[in-house]
Amino acid sequence: MISASEKFRGSSKLNDMQISLLRLFEQGISEADELEVRKMLMDYFNQGLQKEIEEVLKKKEYSTQDYHKMLSDDNFKSK
């Protein structure tokens, strides 16, 4: 019998991490464990996103006044 990870590898461009996750979930982990893994992945990607946002904000040097303009003016010009 072909496992889910083998089936996906042949029909898709999944990377090694994605295949590993498929293998993990194919073993039948509990719903609580599945939710914990999902939360860990979301936290991981959120950390990367927050770092990227901080870098952009440092580069753009937005002021409080800029944020107010962004919220109220559809034609706000980025720095």
ChimeraX commands (.cxc) that place a marker at each C-alpha (Angstrom):
marker #1 position 0.00,0.00,0.00 radius 0.5
marker #1 position 1.27,3.49,-0.88 radius 0.5
marker #1 position 1.54,5.85,2.08 radius 0.5
marker #1 position 0.13,9.35,1.94 radius 0.5
marker #1 position 3.62,10.86,1.90 radius 0.5
marker #1 position 4.67,8.68,-1.06 radius 0.5
marker #1 position 1.49,9.59,-2.94 radius 0.5
marker #1 position 2.03,13.32,-2.40 radius 0.5
marker #1 position 5.72,13.19,-3.33 radius 0.5
marker #1 position 4.87,11.79,-6.76 radius 0.5
marker #1 position 2.10,14.26,-7.59 radius 0.5
marker #1 position 3.31,17.45,-5.94 radius 0.5
marker #1 position 6.40,19.48,-5.24 radius 0.5
marker #1 position 6.51,18.99,-1.48 radius 0.5
marker #1 position 9.74,19.69,0.34 radius 0.5
marker #1 position 11.32,17.38,2.91 radius 0.5
marker #1 position 9.72,19.23,5.84 radius 0.5
marker #1 position 6.27,18.85,4.33 radius 0.5
marker #1 position 6.84,15.15,3.71 radius 0.5
marker #1 position 8.01,14.73,7.32 radius 0.5
marker #1 position 4.86,16.41,8.58 radius 0.5
marker #1 position 2.71,14.16,6.41 radius 0.5
marker #1 position 4.45,11.13,7.86 radius 0.5
marker #1 position 3.88,12.46,11.38 radius 0.5
marker #1 position 0.17,13.01,10.84 radius 0.5
marker #1 position -0.23,9.73,9.00 radius 0.5
marker #1 position 0.80,7.93,12.22 radius 0.5
marker #1 position -2.38,9.06,13.91 radius 0.5
marker #1 position -1.40,11.62,16.52 radius 0.5
marker #1 position -4.03,12.86,18.94 radius 0.5
marker #1 position -6.12,15.91,18.18 radius 0.5
marker #1 position -4.47,17.74,21.09 radius 0.5
marker #1 position -1.00,16.97,19.72 radius 0.5
marker #1 position -2.07,18.05,16.24 radius 0.5
marker #1 position -3.29,21.38,17.60 radius 0.5
marker #1 position -0.01,21.83,19.50 radius 0.5
marker #1 position 2.03,21.21,16.33 radius 0.5
marker #1 position -0.15,23.66,14.41 radius 0.5
marker #1 position 0.33,26.26,17.15 radius 0.5
marker #1 position 4.11,25.76,17.11 radius 0.5
marker #1 position 4.21,26.22,13.34 radius 0.5
marker #1 position 2.04,29.33,13.53 radius 0.5
marker #1 position 4.26,30.76,16.28 radius 0.5
marker #1 position 7.38,30.02,14.23 radius 0.5
marker #1 position 6.06,31.76,11.11 radius 0.5
marker #1 position 4.66,34.62,13.20 radius 0.5
marker #1 position 8.12,35.26,14.67 radius 0.5
marker #1 position 9.58,35.52,11.17 radius 0.5
marker #1 position 6.81,37.85,10.09 radius 0.5
marker #1 position 7.28,40.07,13.15 radius 0.5
marker #1 position 11.03,40.35,12.44 radius 0.5
marker #1 position 10.31,41.32,8.85 radius 0.5
marker #1 position 7.75,43.92,9.95 radius 0.5
marker #1 position 10.24,45.41,12.42 radius 0.5
marker #1 position 12.89,45.68,9.69 radius 0.5
marker #1 position 10.48,47.43,7.32 radius 0.5
marker #1 position 9.31,49.81,10.04 radius 0.5
marker #1 position 12.91,50.70,10.92 radius 0.5
marker #1 position 13.69,51.33,7.27 radius 0.5
marker #1 position 10.55,53.39,6.62 radius 0.5
marker #1 position 10.83,55.38,9.88 radius 0.5
marker #1 position 7.08,55.92,10.12 radius 0.5
marker #1 position 5.85,58.41,12.71 radius 0.5
marker #1 position 2.59,58.38,14.63 radius 0.5
marker #1 position 1.38,61.06,12.22 radius 0.5
marker #1 position 2.20,58.75,9.28 radius 0.5
marker #1 position 0.06,55.99,10.80 radius 0.5
marker #1 position -2.86,58.37,11.20 radius 0.5
marker #1 position -2.50,59.43,7.56 radius 0.5
marker #1 position -2.41,55.78,6.46 radius 0.5
marker #1 position -5.68,55.12,8.29 radius 0.5
marker #1 position -7.48,58.17,6.97 radius 0.5
marker #1 position -5.97,58.97,3.56 radius 0.5
marker #1 position -6.43,56.57,0.65 radius 0.5
marker #1 position -3.64,58.36,-1.23 radius 0.5
marker #1 position -0.93,57.98,1.45 radius 0.5
marker #1 position 2.49,57.99,-0.19 radius 0.5
marker #1 position 5.03,55.57,1.26 radius 0.5
marker #1 position 8.45,56.89,2.25 radius 0.5
marker link #1:1,2 radius 0.2
marker link #1:2,3 radius 0.2
marker link #1:3,4 radius 0.2
marker link #1:4,5 radius 0.2
marker link #1:5,6 radius 0.2
marker link #1:6,7 radius 0.2
marker link #1:7,8 radius 0.2
marker link #1:8,9 radius 0.2
marker link #1:9,10 radius 0.2
marker link #1:10,11 radius 0.2
marker link #1:11,12 radius 0.2
marker link #1:12,13 radius 0.2
marker link #1:13,14 radius 0.2
marker link #1:14,15 radius 0.2
marker link #1:15,16 radius 0.2
marker link #1:16,17 radius 0.2
marker link #1:17,18 radius 0.2
marker link #1:18,19 radius 0.2
marker link #1:19,20 radius 0.2
marker link #1:20,21 radius 0.2
marker link #1:21,22 radius 0.2
marker link #1:22,23 radius 0.2
marker link #1:23,24 radius 0.2
marker link #1:24,25 radius 0.2
marker link #1:25,26 radius 0.2
marker link #1:26,27 radius 0.2
marker link #1:27,28 radius 0.2
marker link #1:28,29 radius 0.2
marker link #1:29,30 radius 0.2
marker link #1:30,31 radius 0.2
marker link #1:31,32 radius 0.2
marker link #1:32,33 radius 0.2
marker link #1:33,34 radius 0.2
marker link #1:34,35 radius 0.2
marker link #1:35,36 radius 0.2
marker link #1:36,37 radius 0.2
marker link #1:37,38 radius 0.2
marker link #1:38,39 radius 0.2
marker link #1:39,40 radius 0.2
marker link #1:40,41 radius 0.2
marker link #1:41,42 radius 0.2
marker link #1:42,43 radius 0.2
marker link #1:43,44 radius 0.2
marker link #1:44,45 radius 0.2
marker link #1:45,46 radius 0.2
marker link #1:46,47 radius 0.2
marker link #1:47,48 radius 0.2
marker link #1:48,49 radius 0.2
marker link #1:49,50 radius 0.2
marker link #1:50,51 radius 0.2
marker link #1:51,52 radius 0.2
marker link #1:52,53 radius 0.2
marker link #1:53,54 radius 0.2
marker link #1:54,55 radius 0.2
marker link #1:55,56 radius 0.2
marker link #1:56,57 radius 0.2
marker link #1:57,58 radius 0.2
marker link #1:58,59 radius 0.2
marker link #1:59,60 radius 0.2
marker link #1:60,61 radius 0.2
marker link #1:61,62 radius 0.2
marker link #1:62,63 radius 0.2
marker link #1:63,64 radius 0.2
marker link #1:64,65 radius 0.2
marker link #1:65,66 radius 0.2
marker link #1:66,67 radius 0.2
marker link #1:67,68 radius 0.2
marker link #1:68,69 radius 0.2
marker link #1:69,70 radius 0.2
marker link #1:70,71 radius 0.2
marker link #1:71,72 radius 0.2
marker link #1:72,73 radius 0.2
marker link #1:73,74 radius 0.2
marker link #1:74,75 radius 0.2
marker link #1:75,76 radius 0.2
marker link #1:76,77 radius 0.2
marker link #1:77,78 radius 0.2
marker link #1:78,79 radius 0.2
view
